[in-house]
Amino acid sequence: MPNSPDRPTRPTRVTLGADGPLLVEGPVEVVGDDGTLYTSRRFTAAICTCRRTRTYPWCDTSHRRRVKPGEPAKGAGGDRTDGAA
């Protein structure tokens, strides 16, 4: 793929997210640290950077379930059901 004649002449765009995956405009080939070749033909591939995914190297949004120390879990607080304001 990298040297194919149908590859666009513009550079490939890679978007870095603060707490999320690496977004790469596709199609894309990823070579794993063990040499395994993974291919995505999607227009954008989300590559996992936290290694929590079950579909490595592709992101499955597992990073969203992580709670940093000192932060309330998502959905915690603010949803009182006891009638108090």
C-alpha positions in Angstrom: 0.0 0.0 0.0 2.6 2.6 0.9 4.0 2.6 -2.7 0.9 1.9 -4.6 0.2 4.2 -7.6 -3.4 4.9 -6.5 -2.2 6.4 -3.3 -3.1 10.1 -3.0 -0.3 12.6 -3.4 -1.2 14.5 -0.2 0.3 13.4 3.1 -1.7 10.9 5.3 -3.4 12.7 8.1 -2.9 11.4 11.7 -4.9 12.9 14.5 -3.7 12.5 18.1 -6.4 12.5 20.8 -5.6 13.5 24.4 -7.2 10.4 25.9 -8.2 8.3 22.9 -6.9 6.4 19.9 -4.7 7.5 17.1 -6.9 8.3 14.1 -5.2 7.6 10.7 -6.9 8.3 7.4 -7.1 5.0 5.6 -6.8 2.6 4.1 -3.9 1.7 6.4 -1.6 -1.1 7.2 -0.2 -1.5 10.8 2.7 -3.7 11.6 2.6 -5.1 15.1 5.6 -5.4 17.4 5.7 -9.1 16.6 5.7 -8.4 12.8 2.0 -9.3 12.3 0.4 -7.2 9.5 -3.0 -5.7 10.2 -5.0 -4.0 7.4 -8.0 -1.6 7.5 -9.7 -0.5 4.4 -11.9 2.0 6.3 -11.7 5.7 5.5 -10.4 6.3 9.1 -8.7 3.7 11.3 -8.7 4.2 15.1 -5.5 2.7 16.4 -5.4 1.9 20.2 -2.7 3.6 22.2 -3.8 2.4 25.7 -3.7 -1.3 25.0 -7.0 -1.9 26.8 -8.7 -2.9 23.6 -9.8 -6.5 22.9 -9.4 -5.9 19.2 -5.7 -4.8 19.1 -4.4 -2.9 17.3 -7.9 -1.4 16.6 -9.5 0.8 19.3 -12.8 -0.5 20.8 -13.2 2.5 23.1 -12.1 0.5 26.2 -10.1 3.7 27.2 -13.4 5.4 28.0 -14.1 3.1 31.0 -10.9 4.1 32.8 -11.3 6.4 35.8 -8.4 8.6 36.9 -7.6 8.6 40.6 -9.5 11.5 42.3 -12.1 11.7 39.6 -15.7 10.6 40.1 -16.9 7.9 37.8 -19.0 9.0 34.8 -22.6 9.2 35.9 -21.7 9.5 39.6 -23.3 12.4 41.5 -25.9 14.8 40.2 -28.5 12.2 39.6 -30.4 12.2 43.0 -33.5 10.1 43.2 -34.4 11.0 46.8 -36.2 14.2 45.8 -33.5 16.5 47.3 -32.4 19.4 45.2 
